Amino acid sequence: MQSSRRNGFTAWFVAGMILACLISFPAPAFPGYPEQPITIYCGYAAGATTDLTARALADGAEKLLGSPVVVENKPGGGATVATALVASKKPDGYTLGVVSTGVISVRPHMLKIGYDPFKDLTLIMQYSRYIGGLCVLNESPLKTIDEFIAYAKAHPGLSYGSSGLYTQQQLAVELLAQCKGLTFKHVPFKGGAPANTALLGKHTDFVAGAGQHIQYLTQEKFRMLLVYNTEKRDPNYPNIPTLKELGCQDAPALGYILVAPKGLPKDIYQKISTTFKKVTESSAFQKLLTNLNLPYDYKNQEELEKEMPGQSAFYKSFLDKMGAKKKK
C-alpha cells in the first residue's frame, strides 16, 4: 500500500517537474512559420535599385523558407507610404518592408507620416547603403562638374529629377546649390527608375541618381559628373569627384533596410533575420550588389537601434539649417 502511494507521489512529482519545465521553456509560438506567403512592401518603384534588391531578397528567402515571398511596390513619400503600411499590419512575420533608413531619420522631419519611426517598427537589418551621382545625358557638352557649375550659374533653374521629395539625393543637390550659389528646379518622382526615364526623355536637365543610374553609365547613356552621400570616391569611377571635394557639405549616406511591424515575436524575428542575412551573404546577392555598384554594409538590429536616434537628430538639425518646411 505504501509502495503504491510512493509510486503515485513519484508520478505526480515527475509530471509536475515536466510541467514546470514547459512553463520555463515554452515551445515556439509559431512552430510552423511560415505557413502562408510573406509579403515584402518595397518603398520605391519597380526597377529602382531598392526594388531590385528587394526582389533578390525575396527570391533567396523563398528558397530557404520553402514558402512564397512576394514583393509589392508601394512608392511614394520617400518610402513613407510603404513604411506606414508595414507599421499598420499584424506583427506575425507575414508583412515585411524594404525601405531606406530615411523613413526613420529624415522623412518624419519633413512629411506628415502615418507611423512613429521609433515605436511602430521592428528593425531587422541593413544590407547596403545608397551612393548617389549627379548625371547628365552622355550627349551633353558638359564634361566635368566645373563645367556643369559654370553652365548652371549662367542658366539658373535647371531641372532635375530624384527618387522622391527630401531624399538624400535631393538634399545633396540642394547642398551643392547652396554651396556654389546655384538655383535648381526639383522634380520628385516615385523612385529612381522614373527619374532616370525623365532624363532619357529630356524632360529634365539632369538627374540626382540614387543607384540605378549606374546601368545607364554602363550603357553610355548617362555621364556622371559628381558623387555624393559618400566620404570617398567610387573606386569604379575614380575620376569623378565627391561633393566634399568641392568644399561643400554632404548628406550622410542612408541605408537599405528590412523592417517589420513592432512586436514581432522573438522566434519569428530570429528566423527572419537569420534567413535574410544568409541571403545577403550568398554569391548571387553579392553579385547583384556589385552589378548595381552598391556596397555591402550589413548592420543588425542592435546596431541600427543604436545609430538611428543620432542620425535622426543630425538630419533634423541639417534640414532646419536648410530652412526646409514640414509638409502638411
Residue pairs with C-beta under 8 A, 6 or more apart in sequence:
28 267
29 265
29 267
29 268
30 92
30 93
30 265
30 267
30 268
33 93
33 267
33 268
33 271
34 65
34 67
34 93
34 94
35 67
36 67
36 94
37 67
37 68
37 69
37 70
37 94
38 61
38 65
38 67
38 68
38 69
38 70
38 93
38 94
38 95
38 96
39 69
39 70
39 71
39 72
39 94
39 95
39 96
40 54
40 57
40 58
40 69
40 70
40 71
40 72
40 96
40 97
40 98
41 71
41 72
41 73
41 74
41 82
41 85
41 86
41 95
41 96
41 97
41 98
42 50
42 51
42 54
42 71
42 72
42 73
42 74
42 75
42 82
42 97
42 98
42 99
43 50
43 74
43 75
43 78
43 79
43 80
43 81
43 82
43 83
43 97
43 98
43 99
43 100
43 103
44 50
44 51
44 73
44 75
44 79
44 163
44 164
44 190
44 191
44 192
44 193
45 51
45 73
45 75
45 189
45 190
45 191
45 192
45 193
45 194
46 73
46 191
46 193
47 191
47 192
47 193
47 212
48 163
48 191
48 192
48 193
48 210
48 211
48 212
49 130
49 192
49 210
49 211
49 212
49 292
49 294
50 79
50 98
50 99
50 100
50 191
50 192
50 211
50 256
51 71
51 73
51 191
51 193
52 212
52 288
52 292
53 98
53 127
53 128
53 256
53 285
53 288
53 289
53 292
53 294
54 71
54 98
55 71
56 279
56 284
56 285
56 288
57 69
57 98
57 127
57 258
57 276
57 279
57 280
57 285
58 69
58 70
58 71
59 69
60 276
60 278
60 279
60 282
60 284
60 285
61 69
61 275
61 276
61 279
62 68
62 69
64 275
64 278
64 279
65 275
71 98
74 81
74 82
74 85
75 81
75 82
75 164
75 190
75 191
76 82
76 164
76 190
77 107
77 111
77 113
77 164
77 165
78 100
78 102
78 103
78 106
78 107
78 111
78 163
78 164
78 165
78 166
78 167
79 99
79 100
79 102
79 103
79 107
79 164
80 103
80 107
80 111
80 113
80 114
80 115
82 97
82 99
83 97
83 99
83 103
83 113
83 115
83 121
83 259
84 113
84 114
84 115
85 97
86 95
86 96
86 97
86 99
86 121
86 259
86 260
86 261
87 114
87 115
87 116
87 120
87 121
87 261
87 262
88 114
88 115
88 261
89 95
89 261
90 261
91 122
91 260
91 261
91 262
91 263
91 264
91 265
92 265
92 268
93 260
93 264
93 265
93 268
93 269
93 271
93 272
95 260
95 261
96 124
96 258
96 259
96 260
96 272
97 258
97 259
97 260
98 256
98 257
98 258
98 259
99 257
99 259
100 130
100 167
100 168
100 254
100 255
100 256
100 257
101 126
101 254
101 255
101 257
101 304
101 308
101 311
102 166
102 167
102 168
102 254
103 113
103 117
104 117
104 118
104 121
104 308
104 311
104 312
105 117
105 254
105 308
105 311
105 312
105 314
105 315
106 166
106 167
106 168
106 171
106 254
106 312
106 315
106 319
107 113
107 166
108 117
108 312
109 312
109 315
109 316
109 319
109 324
109 326
110 165
110 166
110 319
110 324
110 326
110 327
111 165
111 166
111 326
111 327
112 326
112 327
112 328
115 121
117 308
117 312
118 308
118 309
119 262
120 261
120 262
121 259
121 260
121 261
121 262
122 259
122 260
122 261
122 262
122 263
122 264
122 269
122 301
123 257
123 259
123 301
123 304
123 305
123 308
124 257
124 258
124 259
124 260
124 269
124 272
124 273
124 276
124 301
125 257
125 258
125 273
125 276
125 277
125 280
125 298
125 299
125 300
125 301
125 304
126 255
126 256
126 257
126 258
126 297
126 298
126 299
126 303
126 304
127 255
127 256
127 257
127 258
127 276
127 280
127 296
127 297
127 298
128 255
128 256
128 289
128 294
128 295
128 296
128 297
129 229
129 253
129 254
129 255
129 256
129 294
129 295
129 297
130 168
130 169
130 210
130 211
130 229
130 253
130 254
130 255
130 256
130 294
131 211
131 227
131 228
131 229
131 230
131 234
131 253
131 293
131 294
131 295
132 168
132 169
132 172
132 208
132 209
132 210
132 211
132 227
132 228
132 229
133 209
133 213
133 214
133 217
133 224
133 225
133 226
133 227
133 228
133 234
133 237
133 240
134 145
134 148
134 160
134 173
134 176
134 206
134 207
134 208
134 209
134 224
134 225
134 226
134 227
134 228
135 199
135 206
135 207
135 209
135 213
135 216
135 217
135 222
135 223
135 224
135 225
136 142
136 148
136 199
136 205
136 206
136 222
136 223
136 225
137 199
137 200
137 202
137 221
137 222
137 223
138 220
138 221
138 222
138 223
140 223
141 147
142 148
142 151
142 223
142 225
143 223
144 225
145 225
145 226
145 241
145 246
148 206
148 225
148 226
149 180
149 182
151 158
152 158
152 180
152 182
152 183
152 184
153 180
153 181
153 182
156 182
156 183
157 183
157 184
157 185
158 184
158 185
158 205
158 206
159 184
159 185
159 186
159 187
159 203
159 204
159 205
159 206
160 173
160 184
160 185
160 186
160 187
160 204
160 205
160 206
160 207
160 208
161 187
161 188
161 189
161 194
161 195
161 196
161 198
161 199
161 203
161 204
161 207
161 208
162 169
162 170
162 173
162 186
162 187
162 188
162 189
162 195
162 207
162 208
162 210
163 169
163 188
163 189
163 190
163 191
163 192
163 195
163 208
163 210
164 170
164 188
164 189
164 190
164 191
165 186
165 188
165 327
166 319
166 324
167 188
167 208
167 210
168 229
168 251
168 252
168 253
168 254
169 208
169 209
169 210
169 228
169 229
170 186
170 188
170 208
171 251
171 318
171 319
171 322
172 208
172 228
172 229
172 243
172 250
172 251
173 184
173 186
173 208
173 228
174 184
174 186
174 322
175 228
175 243
175 248
175 249
175 250
175 251
175 322
176 182
176 226
176 228
176 243
176 246
176 248
177 183
177 184
178 248
178 322
179 246
179 247
179 248
179 249
180 246
180 248
187 195
187 198
187 203
187 204
189 195
189 198
192 209
192 210
192 211
192 212
192 213
193 212
195 204
195 207
195 208
195 209
195 210
196 207
196 209
196 212
196 213
196 216
196 222
198 204
198 207
199 205
199 206
199 207
199 222
200 216
200 221
207 213
207 222
209 222
209 224
211 292
211 293
211 294
212 292
213 222
213 224
214 292
214 293
215 292
216 222
217 223
217 224
217 237
224 237
224 240
225 240
226 240
226 241
226 242
226 243
226 246
227 233
227 234
227 237
227 240
227 241
227 242
227 243
228 242
228 243
228 250
228 251
229 250
229 251
229 252
229 253
229 254
230 242
230 250
230 253
231 242
231 244
232 242
233 240
233 241
233 242
233 245
234 240
234 293
236 293
242 250
243 249
243 250
244 250
251 318
252 311
252 314
252 315
255 297
255 299
256 294
257 304
258 272
258 276
260 269
260 272
264 272
269 301
273 300
273 301
277 298
279 285
280 286
280 296
280 298
286 296
289 295
289 296
299 307
